[in-house]
């Protein structure tokens, strides 16, 4: 008897991959998901959650995808642009704590005093470093490079200013830190798929957002490709076309 062939865990992942592939062809499922995404944007669903005491302001499904990526890849560093309340960097720190190594580098142009204080007193702060400054300034990128050193086992999450030009610049500056097998996750690409009237008092919107930046970036960059399987797996995601997998060094 071949015990390896009947391994329950392996069977689970085979069945999961089959379902994900089948879901890619399910028009009803896709249309239902699109309609529901508009409703969760309307009701600010992503602001309903916290991670280990800090507001996270993320779609839980995306955090599930990231824990799978982090656990499988075991990065030395996770870089996130956009700190806000700090829930995401605490989440990444908790994952790194479980892998037993690594640090999170959080970058924000304005780290508010009350948020900084709460993050700095968090039990997982030893795995967090914060840089205040524009994510696209030469000074900030230099600081990140100094902290990372020679390591290229890096995951990058972009979640700051969501305009096309800003995200495109972030992609150009931070993807060189990533080696084959790593990911750059670009959040709020779903702005492109929303009606213009749903984007209020923001400098971004349809035609000018993280997804258009991803598309432009991939016109010339051949090191990365969109991992559509993650989007299909999640169904609900703030990062459609935003899971970029590094396929070559």
C-alpha positions as CSV (number, residue, x, y, z in Angstrom):
1,X,0.0,0.0,0.0
2,X,1.3,3.5,-0.9
3,X,0.8,5.5,2.3
4,X,2.2,8.7,0.7
5,X,-0.4,8.7,-2.0
6,X,-3.2,8.6,0.6
7,X,-1.7,11.3,2.9
8,X,-4.8,13.3,4.1
9,X,-2.9,16.6,4.0
10,X,-1.7,16.1,0.5
11,X,-5.2,15.1,-0.6
12,X,-6.6,18.2,1.0
13,X,-4.3,20.4,-1.0
14,X,-5.0,18.5,-4.3
15,X,-8.7,18.9,-3.8
16,X,-8.3,22.6,-2.9
17,X,-6.2,23.3,-6.0
18,X,-8.9,21.5,-8.1
19,X,-11.7,23.7,-6.6
20,X,-9.7,26.9,-7.2
21,X,-9.1,25.9,-10.9
22,X,-12.8,25.1,-11.3
23,X,-13.8,28.4,-9.7
24,X,-11.9,30.3,-12.3
25,X,-14.4,29.1,-14.8
26,X,-17.5,29.8,-12.7
27,X,-19.2,33.0,-14.2
28,X,-22.0,33.0,-11.6
29,X,-19.5,32.9,-8.7
30,X,-17.5,35.7,-10.2
31,X,-20.5,38.0,-10.8
32,X,-21.8,37.3,-7.3
33,X,-18.4,38.1,-5.8
34,X,-18.2,41.4,-7.7
35,X,-21.7,42.5,-6.4
36,X,-20.8,41.6,-2.9
37,X,-17.4,43.5,-3.0
38,X,-19.3,46.7,-3.9
39,X,-21.5,46.2,-0.8
40,X,-18.6,45.6,1.6
41,X,-16.8,48.7,0.2
42,X,-20.1,50.7,0.7
43,X,-20.3,49.5,4.4
44,X,-16.6,49.8,5.1
45,X,-16.3,46.1,6.0
46,X,-12.5,46.1,6.2
47,X,-12.7,48.4,9.2
48,X,-14.5,45.8,11.3
49,X,-11.4,43.9,12.4
50,X,-8.3,44.0,14.7
51,X,-5.3,41.8,15.1
52,X,-3.9,41.2,18.6
53,X,-5.4,44.4,19.8
54,X,-4.6,46.7,16.9
55,X,-7.1,47.9,14.3
56,X,-6.0,46.2,11.0
57,X,-8.2,47.8,8.3
58,X,-7.8,44.9,6.0
59,X,-10.0,42.3,4.4
60,X,-9.6,39.1,6.5
61,X,-9.3,36.9,3.4
62,X,-6.2,38.8,2.3
63,X,-4.6,38.2,5.7
64,X,-5.3,34.5,5.3
65,X,-3.5,34.5,1.9
66,X,-0.6,36.4,3.4
67,X,-0.2,33.9,6.3
68,X,0.1,31.1,3.7
69,X,2.7,33.1,1.8
70,X,4.7,33.9,4.9
71,X,4.6,30.5,6.3
72,X,5.7,28.9,3.1
73,X,8.4,31.4,2.2
74,X,9.8,32.2,5.6
75,X,11.0,35.7,4.8
76,X,13.8,37.6,6.6
77,X,12.0,40.9,6.2
78,X,8.5,42.1,5.4
79,X,8.3,45.6,4.2
80,X,4.9,47.4,4.4
81,X,4.3,51.0,3.2
82,X,1.4,52.5,5.1
83,X,1.2,51.9,8.9
84,X,-2.0,53.6,10.0
85,X,-3.0,51.9,13.4
86,X,-0.4,49.2,13.0
87,X,-2.6,46.2,12.8
88,X,-0.9,44.9,9.6
89,X,2.6,45.2,10.9
90,X,1.6,43.5,14.2
91,X,0.0,40.7,12.1
92,X,3.2,40.2,10.0
93,X,5.3,40.3,13.2
94,X,3.1,37.6,14.7
95,X,3.7,35.4,11.7
96,X,7.4,36.0,11.8
97,X,7.4,35.1,15.5
98,X,5.9,31.8,14.6
99,X,8.5,31.2,11.9
100,X,11.2,32.0,14.5
101,X,13.0,34.7,12.5
102,X,12.6,38.0,10.7
103,X,11.5,41.6,11.1
104,X,8.8,43.9,9.8
105,X,9.8,47.3,8.4
106,X,6.8,49.7,8.5
107,X,7.0,52.9,6.5
108,X,4.6,55.9,6.8
109,X,4.8,59.5,5.9
110,X,3.0,60.4,9.2
111,X,3.2,58.0,12.1
112,X,0.8,59.5,14.5
113,X,1.9,59.7,18.1
114,X,-0.9,57.6,19.6
115,X,-0.4,54.9,17.0
116,X,3.4,54.9,17.6
117,X,3.0,54.6,21.3
118,X,0.6,51.6,21.0
119,X,2.8,49.8,18.5
120,X,6.0,50.4,20.6
121,X,4.4,48.9,23.7
122,X,3.0,45.9,21.9
123,X,4.6,42.5,23.0
124,X,5.7,41.9,19.4
125,X,7.4,45.2,18.9
126,X,10.8,43.5,19.1
127,X,10.1,42.3,15.5
128,X,9.1,45.7,14.2
129,X,11.0,48.7,13.0
130,X,9.3,51.9,11.8
131,X,10.5,54.5,9.4
132,X,8.7,57.9,9.2
133,X,9.0,59.4,5.7
134,X,7.7,59.2,2.2
135,X,8.0,55.6,0.9
136,X,9.3,56.9,-2.4
137,X,12.0,59.3,-1.0
138,X,15.6,58.4,-1.6
139,X,16.3,58.8,2.1
140,X,13.6,56.2,3.1
141,X,14.7,53.7,0.5
142,X,18.3,54.1,1.7
143,X,17.2,53.4,5.3
144,X,15.4,50.2,4.1
145,X,18.4,49.0,2.2
146,X,20.6,49.5,5.2
147,X,18.3,47.5,7.4
148,X,17.9,44.7,5.0
149,X,21.6,44.4,4.2
150,X,22.3,41.6,1.7
151,X,19.1,39.7,2.3
152,X,16.7,39.3,-0.6
153,X,14.3,36.9,1.2
154,X,11.8,39.7,1.3
155,X,8.0,40.2,1.0
156,X,6.7,43.7,0.2
157,X,3.2,45.0,0.9
158,X,2.2,48.3,-0.7
159,X,-0.6,50.1,1.1
160,X,0.1,53.8,1.3
161,X,-0.9,56.5,-1.2
162,X,-3.0,54.7,-3.8
163,X,-2.5,57.0,-6.9
164,X,-1.1,55.4,-10.0
165,X,2.2,57.4,-10.0
166,X,2.9,56.8,-6.4
167,X,2.3,53.0,-6.5
168,X,4.2,52.7,-9.8
169,X,7.2,54.4,-8.1
170,X,6.9,52.1,-5.1
171,X,6.9,49.1,-7.4
172,X,10.0,50.3,-9.1
173,X,11.8,51.0,-5.8
174,X,10.9,48.0,-3.7
175,X,10.6,45.0,-6.1
176,X,14.4,44.9,-6.5
177,X,14.5,43.7,-2.9
178,X,12.6,40.6,-3.8
179,X,14.1,37.4,-5.1
180,X,12.6,34.4,-6.8
181,X,9.7,32.9,-4.9
182,X,8.9,36.1,-3.0
183,X,5.8,38.3,-3.4
184,X,4.9,41.9,-3.7
185,X,1.3,42.4,-2.6
186,X,-0.4,45.6,-3.9
187,X,-3.5,46.5,-1.9
188,X,-6.6,48.5,-3.1
189,X,-6.2,47.5,-6.7
190,X,-10.0,47.0,-6.5
191,X,-10.4,50.7,-6.8
192,X,-10.2,50.2,-10.6
193,X,-13.3,48.0,-10.5
194,X,-15.6,50.3,-8.5
195,X,-18.0,53.0,-9.8
196,X,-16.4,56.4,-9.8
197,X,-19.1,57.7,-7.4
198,X,-18.0,55.3,-4.7
199,X,-14.5,57.0,-4.5
200,X,-15.2,60.2,-2.4
201,X,-12.6,62.8,-1.5
202,X,-9.6,60.8,-2.7
203,X,-7.0,61.7,-5.3
204,X,-7.3,58.2,-6.8
205,X,-10.1,56.4,-8.6
206,X,-10.9,54.4,-11.8
207,X,-8.0,54.9,-14.3
208,X,-5.7,56.2,-11.5
209,X,-5.0,53.6,-8.9
210,X,-2.8,50.7,-7.8
211,X,-4.2,48.3,-10.4
212,X,-3.3,50.6,-13.3
213,X,0.1,51.0,-11.7
214,X,0.5,47.2,-11.6
215,X,-0.5,46.9,-15.3
216,X,2.0,49.6,-16.3
217,X,4.8,48.0,-14.2
218,X,4.3,44.6,-15.8
219,X,4.5,46.0,-19.3
220,X,8.3,46.2,-18.9
221,X,9.1,44.1,-15.8
222,X,9.4,40.4,-16.6
223,X,10.5,39.3,-13.1
224,X,7.0,39.3,-11.8
225,X,3.6,37.9,-12.8
226,X,0.1,38.2,-11.3
227,X,-0.7,35.1,-9.2
228,X,-4.4,34.8,-10.2
229,X,-4.8,31.6,-8.2
230,X,-4.8,33.5,-5.0
231,X,-7.5,35.9,-6.1
232,X,-9.6,33.0,-7.2
233,X,-9.0,31.2,-4.0
234,X,-10.0,34.2,-1.8
235,X,-12.9,35.5,-4.0
236,X,-13.1,38.5,-1.6
237,X,-9.9,40.5,-1.9
238,X,-8.8,44.1,-1.8
239,X,-5.9,43.1,-4.1
240,X,-7.3,41.8,-7.4
241,X,-4.3,41.6,-9.8
242,X,-2.3,42.7,-6.8
243,X,-0.5,39.4,-5.8
244,X,2.7,39.7,-7.8
245,X,5.0,36.6,-7.6
246,X,8.7,36.9,-8.4
247,X,9.4,34.2,-11.0
248,X,13.1,35.0,-11.6
249,X,16.1,36.6,-9.9
